[in-house]
Amino acid sequence: MTGTKLRLDHEHCRLLLKQMLRIRRFEERCAELYTKEKIRGFLHLYIGEEAVATGIMQALDEEDAVVATYREHGHALLRGVPAGEIMAEMYGKQEGCSRGRGGSMHLFHEPTRFYGGNAIVGGGLPMAVGLALADKMQGKSNVTVCFFGEGAAAEGEFHESLNLAALWDLPVLFVCENNLYAMGTALDLSESETDIHAKAASYKMLSEIVDGMNVVDVEVAARRAVASIREGDGPVFLECRTYRFRAHSMFDPELYREKQEVKKWTEIGPIRRFQSWALEAGELSQADVDAIEEEVAQEVSEAVAFAEAGTWEPVADLLRDVGAEART
Amino acid sequence: MSTKMTYREAMREAIREAMIADEKVFLMGEDVGHYGGCYAVSKGLLDEFGPDRIRDTPLSESGFTGAGIGAALGGMRPIVEIMTCNFALLALDQIMNTAATMRHMSGGQFHVPVVIRMATGAGRQLAAQHSHSLEGWFAHIPGLRILAPATVADARAMLARALEDPDPVLIFENALLYNREGAVPDNLAAIDIDHASIRREGSDISLITYGGSLWKCMDAAEELSSLGVSAEVLDLRTLRPLDDAAIMASVAKTRRVLIVDEGWRSGSLSAEIMTRIMEQGFWTLDAPPMRLCSAEVPIPYAKHMEEAALPQVATIVETTRKLVGA
C-alpha cells in the first residue's frame, strides 16, 4: 500500500468532529427514547467506536457498497441514510428506512447501497464477498466495505469469506471493529489467537492494526486500503482496536467488566481526543465546536420529530414484500 | 416436435441456454468446473464459458452460497450448486436469514434473485449424510420458492423460469433422476412449471407426490390398474407455494388420497398437504387421507434397510388397496 497523506485543515477537522458527534448525540437520544419505550427490541449502541465508522466512510465513493452489523446506526447515518428515516425505523414506523420491518438491527437503504444491518454475527461477510464479486464481474471499480466485530472471527463464515475474497482477488475492505467483547465474552476467552489481523494475513491479504480510537489514523488507513483495492490488488483487512463505552445492548447488566476499565477507555475516547487535539492545534475554535453541537442537536431533534410524526403501517400490509407479486 | 435426452442433459442444456442468453448468469459451486460437476451436470461447460462463469468454489457452503446471494444483490444472476441438500444445511443461515428475509426486512428495497440447485433423495446406498430429503424443511420458509422437477421436460424448462424470478429459488433434483431419459418438447415456453400437473388421470384415488417419488407412483398406478383401481397421479412440481387448487380439484374428483413424500413423516410436507386437504376438502372425502413417508430413521447404508426406509412401489400399491378397499 502506498502512503496517503491527509490534509487536516479546518474544514476537514470540522467534518470529522461533526460526523463523530452526529453518531454520539443521535445514539444518546436513542438511549433516552429507549427508556421512554419509544424504541423497543434490541438496541446496540456504538458510543465509543465513532472514530471507526467516521474514518472509514471518508474513503468511500457514492457507488461503493456497505455491509454492517446490528450495531450499525452510526454506519447508516454516515453513509447518508437520513437521520429521520433511521429514527423512524427504530420507532417501527413505515417512514423508516426499512418500512418498520427491520428496526434497529436491520437498517437498509438502497439509494446509498447500504445493505444492513445484519443480526447474525458473521452473516454479512459472505454477502459482502458476493457484492464485490458482482461488481468485479461487471467491470465496476466499486469497493464493498464490510464491518463486523471481533466476535465474528470465531464464526466459520469469517474464514470462508476471507478465503474467497483473497482467492478471487475481490474488492472488499474488511473492517474488524475489535471492541474486545463479543457480547460479554472477552476476546481472550473466545480466541486462541487474539490478534485478529494475523488471521486475515494468513489468507494472504493485506492486513493491519489501526488505532480505532484515533479517527485520523482510521481515515488514513481506510484511504490507503481503498486506493489499493481500486488498483485491483485484492481485499484489505483492517483491525480497528476500539471500545464500546456502553453495555452490549440495553438489556445488558454488564457484569463481565470492571468500571475502572471502562473509565480508562473513555479517557482516550475518540471524540474527546480529537476535539482537544483540534482545539490545541488551532484547527478548531470553541465557537466551531459549539456551532457543530448546535447543528447536530438540530438534526437529532428533527429526526425525532420525523419519527414521532410517522405513521403505523396498516396491518393489511402484513404480508407485503415477502416475495414479489405472484406470477400469473 | 420433441427431443430425447436425460435429466442430466436437460439441466445442462438449461444452464447453457441461460448463460448464452444473459451474460449476468454464472454457475458457482463445488466441483462444477474442472471436475465436471459431481453429478456431471456441468460437464463441458468450463471449456465453453471459462472459469469466471463456471466458478469452482472451495468447500465452504455458507461462504459461497452467501457470496451467490450477495452477487444477486449486486446485479448478477448466479446459479449456486450445492452438492446435496445435506450440505445445504451448512448454508442454511445464508439461505434463511439473508436470502429469504432480505426483501421483507428491507421494506421491499432489496431482493435476492439467486437460484440454488441441489441434489436430494436416497436410494444410492450413500448412507445418512448424503441421502436425506430436506426440501420439506426449506418449503417451510416464507420468501423462498421451492421447485422439484420430476420429469426431463420440467428439468429442461424450470431453470429459465427460476432465473426470471426476482426472489430466491431452490431447485431440488432427486439424484436418482439424473440418468432418466425423456422427451423435451421443442416449445419450452409451453411447459407450465408453476402449477401441479396430473401425470396420469384416474378416478378412484389421488396419489399426490413430487420429484423422485413420482415415478414410483406412476409404476404403482400401472400395477393398480391391473387390479382394477384407477389411480390419479398428481405431481406437485412446486413445493412452495403449493398448488392448493390442483390438490383440491383432484381430491374432489377421486374422494381418496395418498400422499407419497420421501421426507420423514413427522412434520413433513405431506403433513402440510394433508392438513390443507382436511381444511379445504374434508367433506369431499370418502376415506381418511393417508401418507407414505420415509421411516423415522437416518437413512441406513445397507441396501435392504435403505429400501425399507423409503416409500416403494409395493408399499404404495398396498396402502392404496387398503384405502380403496380393493
Interface residues (C-beta under 8 A of the other chain):
Chain A: A65 Q94 G96 C97 S98 R99 G100 R101 G102 H106 F108 H109 E110 Y115 G116 G117 N118 I120 G123 L125 P126 M127 A128 V129 G130 L131 A132 L133 A134 D135 M137 Q138 G156 E157 H159 E160 S161 N163 L164 L167 R320 D321 V322 G323 A324 A326 R327
Chain B: K24 F26 D52 T57 P58 S60 S62 G63 F64 T65 G66 A67 G68 I69 G70 A71 A72 L73 G74 G75 M76 P78 D93 Q94 N97 T98 R103 H104 M105 S106 G107 G108 Q109 F110 H111 P142 G143 R145 D165 P166 D167 D194 P241
